[in-house]
Amino acid sequence: MSSIEIVPYTAADKQLWDEFVSQSNNGTLFHKQSFLAYHPEDRFIESSLLFYKSGRLLAVLPAARRPGDGENLLVSHPGASFGGFVVKGDLSLKNASLLVEALISHGRENQFSGIDITSPPCIYLQMPSQYLDFALYLAGFHYRKREVSSIIQLPASKTEVLAMFKPEARTAVRRAEKLGVTVRMDDNYEAFYQILEKNLKLRHDVIPTHSLPELQELVRRFPDEIVLFSAYVENELAAGIVLFHANAKTTLAFYISHSTKYQKYRVVNYLFYHVFCWCLKKGFRFLDFGLFTVNMEPNWGLGRFKESFGAQGVFRESFRFILK
């Protein structure tokens, strides 16, 4: 393992890190230090790592620990949807194996009890490669869980978007259009957040991942990567979708919510039709609807809803290695 040098991340590495992520094969917005820095300093214990081979930056791993975590796990990264090694497209299988073995050695040397890695789904990779998955499994990592994320492969033209929808979804789009629903991009985050917060509390008894100030701060930092699409009925916000553009290939519908007051208008269907058309125009190849499983338990209704737009499922996989 002497051929791999591991350097703990410091703020001085921020520009180097983010540039590497932007030029990588599998990096996303969630891997960038400029994104992760929105978390309060006391929320996580920074443990990110840079991996060098022969003086060349081979990989970065955004990672942290939670204060008071009795398991003392090195996690990549608990404050992001997914993490894992970020690498260039020319990574060899041998170097993938060296990275994993070096990480295990680092974990032992620093007395971690285990390592937990959640990799981005395959649709986020610029070029398909499962070298890292293979290297993790070969070294003794096991699947901690395999969640299912609904994804849309965007068609070649706008005329094909509606054809992807199942009949009931197409009918809903036409109904919304007939009833005068309008869709636009705006920054009405406060009104959207009120709808989102109410729905999550009512349906799942949970709160949004981000507080409203955190979401607004992320939008301020990434005005081109985080956008809100809003649907209006007679100038009143009826539904919204917040997209996080993870990279040039894939955007993630991070938040989706609507007011039950306007259920009959089928605003979400109409909203997604416009979002798909916009994403197609911007050159995205995939839209990630997000998970419809929690700890591998499917939400069947949510899954059927996403499938009505032509969605299929891909894994968001979490690996774990127990250190002894």
N, C-alpha and C positions, 0 to 999 in steps of 0.2 A: 504493500500500500504506500510505500515511500514515494511513488511517482505522483501521488495526489497530495497537494497541499491545501488544507482547509483554513480559511481566514474568516473569523467572525466579522459580521457586518457592522460598520459604524456609519454615522451620518455622512462622513466624507466620501463614502462609496455610492451615494444615492444616484448621482448622474451616470456613473459607470453602470450601475445595476439596471437602471431604467432603460438605458440605451441597449443593453444586452437583451433585456426582455423584448423590446420593440423589434429587434432583429432576429429573434429566436424562432424555432419551429413550433413551439407549443406554449409560448408565453401569452398571458392575457392581462387585461387591466388589473385583475385581482392579484397578480404577482408583483406589481410595481410598488416600490417603496413610497412613491408619492400618493398612491391610493391607501396603502396600509397605515400611513401616518395620520389618517383622520381619527384613529382610535386614541382615546386619552392615554397618557403615558402609564397610568397605574392599572390599566385594564389587562395588559399582557407583559410578560418578561421577554424582551427581544432576544431571539436566539437564531436569527437568520445567518446563513453561511454562504461564502463564495468558495468555489472549488477550482483550483489551478492545476494545470499539468504542464510542466516544462515552461513555466512562465506565462502560459496562455490561459485565459479565463475559459474554463470548460463548462461550468454550470453554476447556477445560483439556486438556492433553496430558501424561500421565505418561510420562516419558522418562529415559533414562540412557545412560551409556557404560560399557563394561567396561575396567578398567585394563589397559593393555598391548595394547589392540585396535589392530592395525596398520592396519586400514581406517578407524579414527576415524569410526565411524558413530553418528549420533544414532538411538537405537532406542526404540520405544515398547512396552512397557518390558521389558527383557530378563529381569526377575525376575517376570513375570506371564504367565499363559496367553495373554492378548491385551491390547491397549491401544488406541491410536488416539485421535483427538479425541473428547472427551465434549461433547455439545451438548444444548440444550433441543429440545423437539418443534417449536418454531416457526422453526427455522433455515431461512433462505431459500437458494436455490441461489446467489444472488449472494454471500451471506455465507460460504457453504461455499467458494466459489472464492477469496474474499479470505483466508480462513483458510489455505488451502493455499499461496497465493502468499506470504503473510507468513511461513509456516514455511520455504519455500524461501529467501527472503531472509535469514532468521535463520541458516539453515544455511551460506549463503555467507559472511555477515558473520563467523561464528564458525569458519570454515575447516574445517567438517566435509567429509568426502569423500563422504558420502551420507546418506540418510534412509531408515530402515526402519520400516514401520508394519504391525502385525498387528491387524486389526479384529475385534471380536466378531462371531460369526455372526448372521445376521438374526433368529434366534429370541430374541435378547436385547433387541431394540428394542421399546419400548412401542408405537410406531407405525411402520409400515414407511416407510423413507426410504433412498434410495441417492444422495442429493445428494453426500455426502462421497466415495463411491466414484467418482462421475462427475467431481467436481472434481479428485480425485487423478489420474485417467486423463487428463483434459483438460490438466492442467499438465505431463504428461510422466512420471508415475509408471508403472511397469510391474509386472505380476504377477511377484513373485519365486517364489512357490509358492502353490498352492491345495490345502490339505489337506482331507480329508473327515472330518467329525465325525458320528457316529451320534446321531440324536435321536428321542425319543418325544414325539408330541403326545398328551397325556393325555386320556382320554375324559371324557364328561360325568358318568359314574356309576361306582361301584365294580363293579357287575355287569358292566360292559363291559370291565374290565381283563383278565380271563382270556381273553375272546374275541379280544383283540388278539394273543395268543400263537399261534404255530404249534403244530400237534398235538403234536409231540415235547416242546415246552416246557410245554404244559398237562399232559401226562403226568408230566413231571418234578416239577411243583408238587404234583400229587396224591400222587406217590410220597413226596416229602419229608414231606408232611403225615401220611401213613400211617405213616411210620417214626419219627414223633415229633419232628421238627426244630422247634425253637422260635426265634422272632425277637423281638428287643427292641432298643430304643435304649439304649446305655450309654456308658461312657467307658473301655472296656477297650482303650485305644490301644496299650499296651505289647504285649499278646498279639497284637493285630492286626498291629502293625508287624513282629513276628517272622515272621509268615506272609508278609506283603508283601515283606519284604526277601529272604527265602529264595526266593520265586517269581521275583522280578525277576532275581536273580542266576542262578538255574538256567535260566530261559527266555530271557533277553535279555542277561545279563551286564552289567546296569546297576544303579544304586542308586535308591531313591525320590527324587523331586524335593526333598522336605523330609527333613531329619534328624528323628528322633523328638522331640528337644527343640524344634525349630522348629515341628513340627506341634502339639505340646502348647501352645506359646506362642500360635499362631494360634487354637487352640480357646479358650484363656484370654481372648484379645482379642475373639473373636467366638463366644461360646457359643451364640447363637441362629442363627448363619449356617453354622456348621460342625458337623455331627453324624455320629455313627457308628451304623450299623445292624449288628447282629451276629446271626449264626445259630449256634445251639448244638445239639450232639448230646450228650445225657447230660451237660449242664453243662460241656462242653468247647467252646471256640470253634472253629468249623469254617470260618467265612467272615465277611467284613465288607465293607461299602461305606461310604466316607466321602463325604458330600455337602457341597459348597460351594454355599450358596444365593447365586448371583451377584446376583440381584435378585428382586423380587416375582413376576416372571413365569417365571423359568427357574432350575433348580438343576442343578448339574454333578456327576456321579458321578466325583470326582477320583481316588479309589482304589477298586479292586475286586480282591479277592484271596480265595483259599480254600485250605484244606489238602487236598492230594491224598489224605490218609488217609481223608477222608470223601467221596470222589468219588461213590461209589454212592448217597449220600443226596441228591444233586442239590440241594445247599444253596443254590447261587447262584441257581438258578431260583426257588426258594421265597423267597429273600431279596428278589429284585427284585419279585416279586408284592406283597410287603408294602410295599416302598418305594414302588411306584407307587400303591398304595391310600392310603398316608400322604400322598404329595405331592398327590394329588387332593383329599384332605380339607383340606390346607393352602392350596389355591387356586393351586398352580403350574399353568401351562399346558403347560410343556415340561420334559422331563428330557434333559439332554445326556449321552450315554454317553461322550463324549470321542472322540479321533481313533482311526481304525483305518488310517491311512496315516502313513508316515514319509518325508518328502521325496518325497511323492506316490507312494510304493510301497505298494500295499495289502497288509495282512495279511488274506488271504482268509478264513482260519479265524475270526479275530476278527470280521470283518465279518459272516459267516454267523451266528455266535453272537448278535450284537446284533440282527440281522434276525429271529431266532427270537422276539424279543419284540415284533415289529412296528416296528422302527426303520427309518428312512430316513436319507439323508445330506444334509448341507448343507455349504457351504464355510466354512472358516476361512482367510481370505485374507491374504497378506502382500504388501505393496507396497514397491517400492524406487525411489528417485530418486537418480541419480548426479550429484553436483555437480561442475561443471567450473570 
